[in-house]
Amino acid sequence: MFKSRSHITRALVLSAAMVFGATAGSAAEIKFAFEMFEGDNPEYNAAKAFKDYVENKSNGELTVRLFPGNQMGSVRDTTEMVQAGTLEMTLPSDGAFAGFYQPIQVWSLPYLFRSAPVAWEVMNGEFGEWMLNDIEEKTDIKALAFSQNGFRSFVNNIRPIKTPDDMKGLKIRTMESPVYMEMVKALGANPTPIAGSEAVMALQQGVVDGLENPPPVLYAGGAADVAKHLTLNEHVLGLHIIVANKAWFDALSPAHQAIVREGARVMATVENVEKTKGDWIYAKMIAEEKGVIVHTSTPEEKHAFKDAVYQPVRRYIAEQVGEDLLSKMEASVADAEKKVYGHVD
């Protein structure tokens, strides 16, 4: 848990308090800030579904005010504000949330999930419920639900990527995340951490040969405008966590708490479905509108990638979160696969 904040974050917290009348104690209005811009995209549509559900189910006793497009600061800023009690709700990604709760990194094991339905089973199952409770215990942030932030895939300007050998020597932009850097290194490529706002320009100017993101982000963010090749290898499932200020949530009536919990589950379901649809819809748009050569990895190709990266990244994550947590996640995935497929290969 972060105990100190930058001067910038302090200013954001104070300005939010003045502008929005911000004490998180008011049950009437729920201020919900998140990264994605307003428009027809999975995050905004999911947040809008939360707003509609909560307002209708509470007969207007609860209202939800959405602040999309980083209006109240970065993901880290808004998560700190929720923790401090000057914002009711936000939607951090797993990468940003790792600074508040290190065990979240267990979701970033490459090729952990064979499919989105398997991931949904884990999110909504015993492991997911345990981690939501553990987040609250360790951070004093109320974690309401997990949702899908898209399967990440590679684009590049050098060659089609069909096998791990095709990655060798490529300079790949990554987030400033040791987990992602370890994964890229395990493939024989050179990880180059660059801020997201500079990633597309770095690809366009040849500072890097490629980068990785879910197809909707590649399309909307501009990477598809400057890339030649996209490989839908789905190496890591990105995660969102729907979180709330604990003191504010605890002060709600039991009926209102139930509505907010239900709304978070509705929001997660909407984002899960829209993110999954977006992977193939935007991949098709990237090919047809942008002229990018798209290759969809076969199960055999994915297996080769998993063989190359799973154990090296697993060893790194085990050092951060412990072997017991990794084994617990892997057992949960195995159980989820049995539910989805009826067996485990």
N, C-alpha and C positions, 0 to 999 in steps of 0.2 A: 504494500500500500504506500502511495506517495504521501509523505507528511509535509513536504515543502512544495512551493509552486513558484514559477518564474514570475517576474514583474509583469510580463505580458498577460499571463493567466490571471494574476490578481486584478489587473485592470479590466479584463474581460468579465470577471466575476462581479466586480463592483459596478461596472456599467450595466451589466444585465440586471443587477438588483435594482438600479435606479430606473432604467428604461421600462422594465417589465413588471415593476412592483414586486420584485422577486423574493418572496419567501416561499419556500416549498411547503409551507403549512396549509396553504389554501386548497381545499378540496374541490372548489368550483372549477378552476382552470388548470389543466395539465399542459405545461409547456414541454414540447417534444422536439428536440433539435437533432439533426442528423446530416450526414455528409452530402448525399446525392441531391441534385437539383430538382426543382419542381417540374413535373412533366410525366409523360407516359414511360416510366421505368419501374423495375420491380420494387426498389426501395420506397419510392414515393407512393406507388399504388398500394403497397403493403401498409405504410403509415396511414394513408387515407382510409384503408379498411379498418384499421385500429380506431381512428377518429370516429368514423361512422358507427361502428359497433358500440363503442363506449357511450357516445352521445345518445344513441337510440335506446340502448338497454337501460340507461340511467334516467330516461325521460328528461334529458337536458340538465339533470342535476350536476353532471360532470361535463365539462367542455374540454376539447383538445385543441390547442393552438400549435400548428406545425411550423417549424423553423428549418426548412431544407437549405441545401447549398452552403453549409458551413456558416450560416448567418451569425451564429453565436460562438464561432471559433472552430478550431480543428477538433478532430475526434478526441484527442487527448484532453483538450481544453474542456469540452462538454462533459467528458467522463469525470474530470476533476470537479466540475461544477455540480454534477449529480452527487458525487461523493460528499461535497461540501454542503449541499442542501440549498443551492441557489438555482437549481434546475431540477424539474421533476424526472424527466426521462431522456434517454439518448440511445444510440444504436452503434456501439463500437464494433469494429472488426476484431478478429482474434489477434492480428498482428499488433494493433494499437493497445489491446487489452492486456497483452502479455506483461506490460510494465506495471500493471495493477495486480495481476494474478498469473504468475508464471506457469502453473499447470495447464493453462489453456493451450500451450504449445503441443500437447499430446495430440490435438486434432490435426496438426500439420504434418504428421507422418506421410510421406509420399506413397501414393497408391494404396492408402489404407482402406478406402471405400471403393468397391467395384461399381457402385451406382449410387445415384441420389436416393432411391428408396431405402437402401441399406443405411445410409447416413441418417435419414429421417427416423428410422427405427431406433438408432442409437441416441439421437437427440431427445426423443420422446420416451425412451426406456429408462431402465433402472440407473444406468450410468449417467445419462443426461440429468435425471432428477438429483442424483447424488452430487453432481458437479454444481448445479444451480444452488443447492444448499451450501456447498463448500465455499462458493464464491461469496455468498452472504456472510458466512462465518469469518472468512479470512479478510474481506475487504470492507465490510459494513455497507456494501452496495446490494440492493435487492435485484437479483437476477431472475427474470420472469420466464424467459424462453430462449432457446437457440433457433437460429434460422440459417438458411443456406446463402452464402455470399458468392456462389458460382465456382465451378471447376476451372482451375487455371491451366492454360495451355501456352505453347511457345509460338511466337512469330519471329522471323529473321529475314535477313536480306542476302544470305549467302547460298543456301541450298535447302532442298527438302530434308526434313528430319523424320526418318522412319525407324532408325535404330540408335542406340546409345552412341555408337561410333560416329554418327553424323553430328554429334554435339561437340566432338573433340576440337579444342582450339578456339571455339567461338567465344566472343566476349558478350556475356548476357547480363543485361541490366536486371538487378534484383532490388527488392525492398531492403532497407537497412535492417535485415533480420538474419541472424546467424543460421537459423534453420534453413532458409532458402539458399543462403550462400553455400552451406554444406551440401545441399542437394545438387546445385550446379557444379560444384567441384567434383562430386562423385561421378558426374557424367563426363568428366574430362574437359569441361568448359571453364572459362574464367569469369567468376561472378564480379560484377561491377555495381556496387550499391550507389544508386542515384535517386534523388527525390522524385516522387511521382510527377510533379509539375514540370520536370525537366526531361522525363524519360523519352517522350516522343521526339523532341528535338535532338536528343543524343542519338537515337536510332536514325533519324533523317540525316544527320551530319556525319554518321559513321563512327561516332565515339564508341558505340556498341554495335554489335552485329544483330542482336535480337533482344527480346524481352518476353515476359510472361504475364498473362492476365486472362480473365474470362472473356469470351467473345464479345459480350455486350460492352465491356469496358474498352476492349480493343477498337470496337467500332465507334463508340461515342467519344472516346478520348483522343482519337486521331491516329493511333498506331496503325490501323488498317489502311490509312491513306498513304503511308510511307513504307510499308512492309511488302515483301514479295511472296513470302511463304508463311502459312499457318498450319501447324500440326495440332489436331485435336487429340492430345495425349492425356489430358485431364490428370495431371500429376498430383495436384493438391486440391482438396475441397476447402474453399474459403468459408469462414464462419462469421456470423453476426450474433451478438448477444443483446437481447432487449433488456435494458436495465433501468432501474428507478431508484430514487433516493429512498433509503430504508425508513427514515423517520417520517417522511411524508406518507409513504405507503402504510406504515403501521398506524398512522393517525386516521386513516380512512375508516369508514364504517365497514363491518364485515361484508355487507351487500356490495358496497363500492369496491372493496378489495377483490371480491369474486369477479366483478365485471371487468376490472383492469386485467386480472389474470386471464380471463377468457379472451379479452381483446388482444392480449399479447400472443395467445395461441392462434387466434384468427390471423393476426399479422404474420406470424411465422409461416403458417400454411400458405398464405397468398405469396409471400416471397419465395418459399420453396418451389412452388409450382411455376411461378413466373421466371425464376432464375433457371430452372431446368429447361423450360421452353425456350428461353433466351439463348441458351448455348447453341441449339441447332438453328434457330431462326436467324440469329445474328451471324453465325458461321456461313449460312447461305447468302445473306446480304453482303458479307465481306467478299465472298467469291463473285457474286453477280454484279454488285455495284462498284466494288473497289478493284476487281481484277486480280485479287490475291489467289495464289494457288493453294488450295486447301486439301490437306490429307487427314483422314480420320484413322487414328491408330486402330489396328485390329487387336483382339484380345491377346494374341501371341506377341505382338509388338509391345503392348503394355506390360506383359509379363517380363519381357527382356529389360525394359526400363526399370521395373520394380526390382529385379535381381541386381541391377547396378546401384540403386540408390537407397533401398530400404534399410539395410543393415548399417551403412555408415551414418545415415541421418538418425536412425534409431539410437545408436550409441551416443550421439551428441545429445539428443533429447533426454535420454536416460540420465545423463550427467546433470541435467537441469531439473528434472522433475521426479526422478527415481524410477527404479525398475518396477516396483509394485504398481504404480499408476499406469505405466505402459502395458503391463500384462493385463490389468483390469480393463483397459480400453480394447485391447486385442480380443479378449474373451467376449466383450460386449459385441464387437463386430462379428465374431463367429456366430453368436446367438442370433444376431440380426440377419445374417445371411441364411440361416436355417429357416427363419420366418419368411423371408422374401422368396427364397429359391426352393425350400423344402429339403435342402441338403447342402453340404459344403464340399466343394471340389478339392 
